[in-house]
Amino acid sequence: MRRFLEYFLGIAATLAVLLAVGVLWPSANAPLPDAANSRVIRNVRIIDVDRGTVSEPTDVLIEEGRIAAIGEKARAKQNLLVLEADGRYLVPGFWDMHTHALKLSPQLHLPLALANGVTGTRDMMDCPGTDDALIACIDDKRKWTHAAAEGQMASPRFVEVASFYFERNDMTPDQAVILAAEYRARGLDSLKIYNNLPAATYSRLTNEARQWGMPIVGHLPKAVSLDEAVGAGQRSFEHAHVFVRHCFRGGAQWRSGALDKEEPTALAERMVTQYDAEACTRAFALMRERGTAFVPTHVTREEDARAQDLNFKNDPRLAYLDPLSRWAYNDDMKSTATRYPDARGEAALQNYFSHGLKLTHSAYRAGVPVLVGTDTAIGGFRYHDEMAHLVRAGMSPAEVLRAATLDAARYAKQTDQHGRVVVGNAADLVLLDANPLEDIANTRRIHAVFLAGRLYDRPRLDALLEFTRTQARSPINAIKLVWGFLTSSVNGEL
């Protein structure tokens, strides 16, 4: 027995040492761009995302990270590095308007986003306190944005950072306001709402935030109607659930909890078959009037609809996903398949997904600003899937490209810096091998990416992909993630 105890303690000590080494081991750094932030892009076709047109081949001058000249003035500049575009297509960098950053995102997520042309990201969940073992905090994101602009790190810019979500169904109005004031003092850009916040608390919080000039973003609380939330000033709504749940004849019953005991498949079917077009028409008009943005993240509903699809669950791009995220992804798919079993459940979710696409099209045609966001695993790759879903929904490639660039910058009130290839804007750019106005799939054909004028050519982009793939398989990162999750202040809520 004594020998067994000594053996057990020896193993425990060894594991503890390995854990400590893994947690403390320095994180790897992703490949960096070319150091120069000034050069000429020669013989390039510029896509005007506002008009949906493409120029004749021209030259673009980048100086110190900004677009300094286009055309003759760019050609007159001497003694600068030159990138020969050979007639390729230049667009503004894409913005993913629904992401989540972890402490290890510089190894696992940010390089993958940049390699897919994402130069701006809207982070939808900051850490709840001043620090966290798992979730990246606003100071991290500000530091990463600065480092990326200086060419010292491979990352998109963080264009907005929302608070940790307001979710507890027992949160009083006073508690919510006190917490919101803390987030405001920390410099967060917006307050994120989630599903279970009580109506009275939501009302008080939106009223206070409106007086502060601080946007409310996120989910639509179940206890609040969409019309009420738009009227209260919520700045954006996330996920295609929003319109499906609001625009059906049993919407008020669902919000009251009267349908909580209904079988999930049957409820999903009702939300589609009992569509209330008038409810959507009213909501769309209010959102257009207020300029309220919609970020449908259709890729997340696709994951529901294809939870029983083996080909989807074995997507080879999941090789870029770390073990903890892969486990969470598979667990979500398994849970969905359990809640919506057999062929009927699968059909219900596929119809729900298709209905959401149709409602996005209706919202866009009614004047609701639609933005591109992912909120999912391997977000860099899935960003292009989301753009394809928006085309499937009925938006043209030109409209989707505008949503991914200029409309995102309009939402963030940064069109003087981002969203168009014009003189004076930051040189956050994507050079494509083919015209995305002809086929949105051409956004995947990336030849080069610029972040603040610094070049990631195709070999550097490939190096970012290989770095992310390698880091996803790293035992050190797996240890760091597990330790971060176990010691996070909010692991019970994630």
ZIZI-V294287 format. One record per backbone hydrogen bond with DSSP energy under -0.5 kcal/mol. NH is the residue of the N-H (numbers start at 1). CO is the residue of the C=O. If there is no record, write none. Layout:
((NH;CO) (NH;CO))
//
This chain:
((5;1) (6;2) (7;3) (8;4) (9;5) (10;6) (11;7) (12;8) (13;9) (14;10) (15;11) (16;12) (17;13) (18;14) (19;15) (20;16) (21;17) (22;18) (23;19) (24;20) (25;21) (34;455) (39;62) (40;81) (41;60) (42;40) (42;83) (44;58) (45;88) (46;44) (47;90) (48;46) (48;53) (49;47) (52;48) (53;48) (55;46) (58;44) (60;41) (61;69) (62;39) (62;60) (63;61) (63;66) (65;37) (66;63) (67;425) (68;61) (68;66) (69;61) (71;59) (74;71) (75;71) (76;72) (77;74) (83;40) (84;82) (85;42) (85;83) (86;42) (87;43) (88;85) (89;432) (90;45) (91;89) (91;430) (93;428) (94;117) (95;404) (96;120) (97;95) (97;372) (99;122) (103;134) (105;102) (107;104) (108;104) (109;105) (110;105) (113;109) (114;110) (115;111) (116;112) (116;113) (117;114) (118;113) (119;94) (119;117) (120;94) (121;157) (122;96) (123;121) (123;160) (124;99) (126;162) (136;101) (140;137) (141;137) (142;138) (143;139) (144;140) (145;141) (146;142) (147;143) (148;144) (149;145) (150;146) (151;148) (152;147) (153;147) (155;153) (157;119) (159;121) (159;157) (160;121) (162;123) (163;190) (166;192) (167;165) (171;168) (176;172) (177;173) (178;174) (179;175) (180;176) (181;177) (182;178) (183;179) (184;180) (185;181) (186;182) (187;184) (188;183) (189;161) (190;161) (191;215) (193;217) (194;166) (197;194) (202;198) (203;199) (204;200) (205;201) (206;202) (207;203) (208;204) (209;205) (210;206) (211;207) (212;208) (213;209) (214;209) (215;189) (215;213) (217;191) (219;193) (221;219) (222;195) (224;221) (229;225) (230;226) (231;227) (232;228) (233;229) (233;230) (234;229) (235;216) (236;216) (237;293) (238;218) (239;295) (240;296) (242;239) (244;240) (245;241) (246;242) (247;243) (248;246) (249;274) (251;248) (254;250) (255;251) (256;252) (257;253) (257;254) (258;253) (259;253) (260;257) (262;259) (267;263) (268;264) (269;265) (270;266) (271;267) (272;268) (272;269) (273;269) (274;270) (275;272) (276;247) (277;275) (280;276) (281;277) (282;278) (283;279) (284;280) (285;281) (286;282) (287;283) (288;284) (289;285) (290;286) (291;287) (292;287) (293;235) (294;369) (295;237) (296;294) (300;297) (301;297) (302;298) (303;299) (304;300) (305;301) (306;302) (307;304) (309;306) (310;308) (313;309) (314;310) (315;312) (318;315) (319;316) (320;317) (321;318) (323;472) (326;322) (327;323) (328;324) (329;325) (330;326) (331;327) (332;328) (333;329) (334;330) (335;331) (336;332) (337;333) (338;334) (339;335) (340;336) (341;338) (345;341) (346;342) (347;343) (348;344) (349;345) (350;346) (351;347) (352;348) (353;349) (354;350) (355;351) (356;352) (357;353) (358;354) (359;355) (360;356) (361;357) (362;358) (363;359) (364;360) (365;361) (366;362) (367;364) (368;363) (371;294) (372;403) (373;371) (374;98) (375;98) (379;376) (381;378) (382;378) (383;379) (384;380) (384;381) (385;381) (386;382) (387;383) (388;384) (389;385) (390;386) (391;387) (392;388) (393;389) (394;390) (394;391) (395;390) (400;396) (401;397) (402;398) (403;399) (404;400) (405;401) (405;402) (407;402) (408;402) (409;405) (410;406) (411;407) (412;408) (413;410) (414;409) (417;414) (418;414) (422;420) (424;67) (425;422) (426;417) (427;65) (428;426) (429;427) (429;450) (430;91) (431;448) (432;89) (432;430) (433;445) (436;434) (438;435) (439;435) (442;439) (443;440) (444;441) (445;442) (446;444) (447;431) (448;431) (449;456) (450;429) (451;454) (453;427) (454;451) (455;36) (456;449) (457;455) (461;457) (462;458) (463;459) (464;460) (465;461) (466;462) (467;463) (468;464) (469;465) (470;466) (471;467) (472;468) (473;469) (473;470) (474;471) (478;474) (479;475) (480;476) (481;477) (482;478) (483;479) (484;480) (485;481) (486;482) (487;483) (488;484) (488;485) (491;488) (493;490) (494;490) (494;491))
//
